Amino acid sequence: MSDAASRKVAPRGADEAGTAEEAWAETGHDRIAAAFAGAAGRAALMPYLMGGFPDAETSARIGEAYADAGADLVELGVPFSDPLADGPVIHAAGTRALAAGVTLHHVLEVGARLAQRLPVVLMCYANPMLARGAERFADELAVRRISGLIVPDLPLEEAPAVLAACDAAGVALVPLAAPTTPEARLAAIGARARGFLYTVSVTGTTGERASGDAAELIARAKAASAAPVALGFGISTPEQAAAAAAAGADGVIVGSRLVRAAAEAVDAGQDPAAAAGAVVAELAAGLAR
């Protein structure tokens, strides 16, 4: 971890009437590190939430249900029209959120609410971030105590300016590493990892599927970075989550299974927060030692 990533900073948008005092207290990196440390003896559980699905208020309640059910962190997705990394379930939820009028501002406010319960890592494609500018975007996260940022379509070569803005604001810029990432490139990605290294378990988009042996992927990622390694894509059952933890993952990320549970509950006229929370509880039980 670099000095820039660990130092305590106040975001440029903090005012003198209390926001700055809170912002100085700790960085997003600190909060993420504490979450991984608090999961000692097991892998940290990081469920994914599509912000604004089916609406902003309900998505916040789903995130709170995650926290109640045993989540250690939450990955909060921003709905986007062209989500290259998202499979059909998450893509459909994002499309419904956009059709309902959900904006980035709504999702950031959901993030601020959930950040009172557990660390929030925002997953946002590059266009909304670049439209605001990296510095302003990082500041908007910091003043809401959103701990980290994942930008799946931000290549390594274009990341330095975003990384600098996030470091200055105290927000952890979390990179992704794929199974096909060459060793030299993986080392470069790992050296810049903040918060954790998001290790993609399969080629392709997000979605529920049978998972293979992740031990080699996790070992490669750990050799390339001092940051915790979290495994995602394709994990949907307690057994798969437990297998990822047994293979050495410091964190387990589950997305499509939870979004599907929420969507099925909405379509059935049931409570999506209760439905998704029940799945998180099962996953947490599968990771318990």
Phi, psi and omega in degrees: 000132181280163176301323181297324182285332187260344184289153181271123187228154172257133179296152182299335181274000183288139179261181185267004187258023176131325181297318181296319181299318180292318184295328180288342189298320183194160177263168174300323178301319178300314183293320178294316179300320180295324179294317178294319179296324180290344178264026182307134180092353176207174176277143175291139181261123182235089177285151178265143178229126173280110180299131178085004178253130354283347173204170187298314182296315181293323178296325176295320178294325176297316178298322177293325176295324174303311181299316180297329187271357176117010176293146177263327176217171174224138173263118186253114182273144174261122179299137185217148187288332184229069187277094189295336183264354187266136174282183189297325183291310180290322177300316180297320179295319177296321178297319179293322178295316179296319180296332179277000177092012180290136179242173176302320180301316179301317182293320178297324178290325172299317178299319179298321179293316181289332180296344174287344184252321185198162181297138180247130175244115183280133173253111186222136175289165192293325188302310179298326178292313183292330178297328178271333189097140187299319183294313180297319182296314179298321178296321179297326175290315186297318183291343176262005182061028170284124195278327187215171182219131172244128178236095189294337180255026175258105182289159181307318185292338182256006186275337188305317182293321178292319178299317179297318180294319179293317178301317181296328181269354182079025179253133181278118175272112186264118179271164177248146174232133183261163176300334183267001182293124179296159186302314183296320180290322178299320178297320179292320177294313182298325181293335182261002185293136174239139179080292175196166175259116180281109183259117182278126189278340184219160171279148181110195184267176177296158177154163179277130180196166174294138182252148179267197180283116183266357187301318181293318178300314182294319179298318178298316182295318181293327178290337185265348187211147174276350181283157173302153180250122177247132183259133180217176184076120173086356180267124185220348184238158175302325180294319178292322178296316180295323179295321178296318178295318180295332179281355176113002180294135176280337179213154180232129182249128181234128184236288191302322180300320182286319178296322177296318179299317179294316182295318179295323178293318178301312183294335180267003181073024180254178183276112181293330179295316179295319182294312181290323178299323179296322178293319178299320178299320178295318179295317179298321179294325179292335180269348184295144178258000000 
